[in-house]
Amino acid sequence: MHPLMKPQKLRPGDTIATISLSGGRAGDPDMIERYTFGKQQLKEHFGLHVVETPNSLKGKAYLYNNPRCRAEDLNWALTNPRIKGIFVNSGGDDGARLLPYLDVNRIRSNPKILLGYSDVSVFHMMFTYAGVSSFYGANVLSSIAQPDGLDTYTEKWIRKVLFSGSCIGEVEPEDKRAEIQWDKTKKSEWVTNTGYELLQGKGRVTGRLLGGCCGSMQQIMGTEIFPDKELWKDSILFMDIGTPYGVETATLHQLRAFAAAGIFKYARGLLCTGMNDSDKDILIKVIRYEEGLTDLPVLYNLAIGHRIPMTVIPTGALAEIDCDHTTFSILEAGVKE
């Protein structure tokens, strides 16, 4: 995989735009208070000035029926000189519907930070196709607007990756984790995290980071924006596998789709979110027994899934898995000064 163009880093006082690319719930009556709290968190923790893209708060029904409006919002944010970064409100399930309305040249000509996860993977693939790095990490509603506020781990990695042009370095596991809390009257139920687990592999491997939410990436296989084998070659894959679907066959189908495309055989290593035991067994079954990749390093339980907290993964950045010490490091900056 070749390096991607890095966007400019964020600074306190910068203006960022929040956007509803995949799901439109941020503008629904039962969610607008949570969105407003997330906006406040961005101001208080990072000193950012937050504006909404023109259609982002028009609600789930309107945005589902008008995918072109969502695409126009992205084009607006990219070409607006005031906007220094684009933070996605939430995931969803139909980001691929926007592809006919997006202009790759606008992304390439206006490289800006795009932060989000889950179905936002569709747009990370679009940015990769355009040659621009983007960032798999916290969405506004699910991660930043938690009822008890932005957690320190997620804040640390947003700041370290998006606000600094220095080498990122080792990405330590979180000390505690919790399921996303959607009830504003309740606090997050934190449990102790067990850290990273090496499922297989030895020594050190390096490669450029490429990946996202498997279910969303599976939807765009066969499109021109899905990475070709030259991009997957010698990469370190990061995969948010299975979790949001809760169905074992969905996990199996996701992994076998990537296996059938040869992607695991092109890669130098694999980073995975934490999963339930059955999904974890399916991962080992496909990688080790069906694909026969017994030496492929697989590091498990990274904070890149549908839970809190979250780290931030810069697509295209050079990274390392150290199997002997069970560590993961990013060997360069995610943004430029």
Phi, psi and omega in degrees: 000138180270159178296153177251157177294133179267136174283168178290144179291159174274153175227149173306136184097345177294156174262128173240156178252135169268145190216148177248091184271317185255318180230145187253020187292341183304329182265000179286150183305325182277359184234348186296326178295320178294318177301315181299322177295319177298319176300318178296319178299319179296323178289314185289320185275329187238355181069027182271145170266124188248128173236158178263144170294158191305328185250001194294336183250025179274359172096160186300313184296312181299314185288330174296318183282350184227067180300330179299324179296322178295319178295320178298326177298317178295316178299321178298314182293323181294321187265355178278115185294341178288331188276122181257345179201159183232116180251127185274137183291316184200166171279199182175215180212008184224030179303330181298339180292344181275346189304321181296343187254001183262146183248109181301323182295329177293323177294313182295324183275346183225064184294117180225158177298128170239120183241129176170171180218185182067234183294348174298346176306327177303318183280331171297320177294323177296316178297318178300317178300326179280351180088020184241133176289143174224180198228116178275110183188201193305134164272160183294307187290313188279328188249312186279327184262032175302145185306326179265017173092171181294127181284160187291327181292311179298318178301315181304315186280330171298315181294314185292322184273321188263340185250005183223137176268012179273161176303135186288315177083202184293135177257099183285151175290158177285150179282332182216160181215165180204157171286153179295129182259116181261352179269113185293346180272357184239154175267160177295141180262090186281143173231158179293134178269144184272357180086187180285153176229128176273114181279329175191164178112164178208160180075201180240142173227146176236153178182170179269143189283131179207132179161208182151207179280120188298319181299319180288320178294325178300326181294335184254008173301135182095348176273165182290339182273348177290130186304139176277176188295334179292329176284320179290334186299128177064022178274165163255114181283139167239132189225124170266102194251129163073321196311310187288349186264328175067020180232123185301322181294330177296316177298315180298316181294320177301308184294321179290330176295317178292323177296316181297329178280357177081009190293320180296326180286337177281335191278158175264339181192168184223129174251132184231146170291166172293144182223169170286168188298323182291320177294322178297317178297322179295319177302311180297319180302313183289312184292310190276317189261318181280318180270342179070024183266068185288341181258357181292119178297130179232112178255127192245152172081039173278157182275064182230023185239195184275064176201178174241151358278184178226144167270186178233125181251116177276113180300134177091350180285147178286132185223167181221136167253123176254101184292327183291333181245003179053053180232160177228129181227149173253122196266012178205174177287155175270339183225167177256155180293000000 
